[in-house]
């Protein structure tokens, strides 16, 4: 485990006891560098959505713990926020919660698909209804009629990003 993963794991271990009595869910923790600044971010959620006040409560408690533990040698900015509309599906619980919903999948490289006229097209981005997942694959359906021949199974290693599709 590298330093980044270690910081994220230790942050997760510290924040979970803060979130549990509040009935908040930890969606993700990330430690990233943007420009010349490091950010430690915790994404939280709850039934009905997270508010700015919820984020503030968690941030205050967590900031005190981070100051006490002091396990990250770099200067960084700590942020607590909601995962937002375009939240990525990363953990099994994310997939379970969003089963049957439309997802957007971005792939590392294009795959061959066929349009409604039967012509082959190369796509790096696909949309479909989340039907199944396991450790190695994600399965989506292209039509709402649940026709098995309209299913696409993708290897998870080929997926760059999978998130809920945003409807406008």
Secondary structure, 3 states (H helix, E strand, C coil): CCHHHHHHHHHHHHHHHHHHCCCCEEEEEEEEEECCEEEEEEEEECCCCCCHHHHHHHHHHHHHHHHHHCCCCCCEEEEEEECCCCCECCCHHHHHHCCCCEEEEEEEEEEEEECCCCCEEEEEEEEEEEEEECCCEEEEECCCCCCHHHEEEEEHHHEEEEEECCCC
